[in-house]
Amino acid sequence: MNTALAVPAPAGGLQRRISDLLYTRRGLLLLALLAPPLLWFGVVYLGSLLALLANAFFGLDDFTGQVVREFTLKNFVDLAEPSNLDVARRSITMSLAVTLACVVLGFPLAYYMARYATGAQKAVLYIAVMLPLWSSYLVRLYAWKLLLAKEGAISWLAQHTHSTWLLDALLSLPAIGGPSLSFSAIGTFVVFVYMWLPFMVLPIQAAVERIPGSYLEASSDLGASPALTFRRIILPLAMPGIAAGSIFTFSLTLGDYIIPQVIGDSTMYIGQVVFKQQGVAGNVPFAAAFSLVPIVVIGIYLWFAKRLGAFDAL
């Protein structure tokens, strides 16, 4: 009589079957990897954002200061007031100006890093671009406040180079001037450009690196001038990088409320209005309604950036 022998199951059998399943079905593996961050993003970020925006349709009791959870469009009507429209216009103008300045300043550096810098020089340039991001945001901000102050290093340099007249002429300009650089719109603009410039340089550099060198050689062989080559070949092919970098500079400038609060005069920006309405005045419904303004503006901006090919490399 044959006796059946019990063969013990191999150790780790369940883990092996799961491993085989994930190996043969790559979609499940991708889902397993992305599920935790997507769950966090969907529940914590989008959930809190939707909860905030839901308050935009509530009102505020003028006597008690409590949120009245009854549907109303009053907050959106208040957004059309001239003062609020002026805040939105000023914020969008500053964001566009900072983005344009970052493109003008960042493109030559990014092009040099991609086309001419090699070895140690390229590493040094990378470190120089990234180094400001390694220090605290507030440390850099208050360092600039000291530099731009009336008794700061820039004013001292202007005095010793006999160019105080140029600084005074700049500060006397309407809309952008002020008593000093640290209390003027031009000072706010300078700090914004300094803060976000690395976010423009790196995407442009990556886009320029992907341009085949044979394209530039062919353009030269066909008799095109350097200016024509730049306009017809380099700039169009680098446009996805410019558009991608502009998403960072534009959105970061539009939503920032700390820089205008430390550098600049008393003019308000969107971030400051939302912060003060929510944190100081306690008017959460109106703050939530005003939060829709940058969301809509950035949504439109992303649509234009997509048209320019900002997401082509994804």
Summary of the structure (lengths in Angstrom):
residues: 314
radius of gyration: 27.0
end to end distance: 67.6
largest distance: 112.4
contacts: 887
relative contact order: 0.11
helix: 75%
strand: 1%
